[in-house]
């Protein structure tokens, strides 16, 4: 990382420096919230968790070579410099915001109800054709993960592609204030986090909080096919850029599914067009490619480079990741789930050439509508003529009931009281050539099923 002095760090987070005065001008080599990740000369930011208080590791990190620590309480004979703050979580974001501003790079901020991570991967793949890119890793998209992602930036990076995930009002203000994006993309407004955000209008309001922290010459890129996002006419006095299947700065025609091999489209951008093969199945990935094309265009890239970036994108674990093992194909899409992403993944499964097996679990944070929304997913499975539906989780019983009540359904359905019973059952039903979709909300821990299937 680009180095910062202890004096600068204390100033940017409103902290009080405690320690030897001649060390105020020393520079930290890295910043971490996990004591095991603090390198020699690094800064440790302890976070109070539900079960563990990071402050208890302050003596250990000094023994292991840390230069300094943040702390929420006055230290008692510390082994090195400390910076006293009222909240280490707030200080983490403030330091990250300061560090982001110190770097002369462009930030792309991505949010939306569905497709944030896959869109982030597509955008990063495109931008890498022309720039040195840093992107959010894993699920580091919240008020802890986003600052840590920013601390991974170095002076060599030219563009940062940052994912911003929220579940309540106010969170996006804090995330966007930290990231201060030059380009802001919203993928869609779907049915997720309804427990706190209430309605899709509430979700729109929460997501668009990011606009308040867009840089002065910033650009907003929106999915014009989304009925909520299409109502956004101006942002900070400027018109947003739209993309979609039929119109926008970037749009698609001649959409041809290629089964598990992906999807071929004609990509249109500023009057030019190219035939592009997206190597990931599912029409939702067309939207990801269109968003990436818009970002590439805004960043001055030509259409050939943009198309190459789209065609070479790679999937990551838990997000439409196709794994072929033991004669079967597993669609590992188990990182998270909501009604929109469930339907999109079922669409992908339905394109498989062999027997199709949906292994689905509960979707979280759907509020009062959760029973109806789970029932609708079961009805969708039946309508798509998926061969097998296996479920576990209390809410997913509604999926099973929907299939059982569907007219002319040919889907074989079963519910299991727990995941272990489901895992134990699967070998008895599987055949070579089967394609399985594994999907549920994160709390269901469905990666264990993927692991069992791909050993």
Secondary structure, DSSP 8 states (H G I E B T S, - for coil): ---EEHHHHHHHTT-EEES-GGGTT-EES-EESSGGG--TT-EEE--B-SS-BGGGGHHHHHHTT--EEEESS--SS-SSEEEE-S-HHHHHHHHHHHHHHHS--EEEEEE-SS-HHHHHHHHHHHHTTTS-EEE--TT--STTHHHHHHHT--TT--EEEEE---SSTTHHHHHHHHH--SEEEE----S--HHHH-SHHHHHHHHGGGGGGS-TT-EEEEETTSTTGGG---BTTB--EEEESSSSSEEEEEEEE-GGG-EEEEEEETTEEEEEEESS-STHHHHHHHHHHHHHHHTT--HHHHHHHHHT---BTTBSEEEEETTEEEEE--S---HHHHHHHHHHHHT-SS-EEEEE----S-GGGHHHHHHHHHHHHHHTT-SEEEEESSTTHHHHHHHHHSTT---EEEEESSHHHHHHHHTTT--TT-EEEEE--GGG-THHHHHHHT-
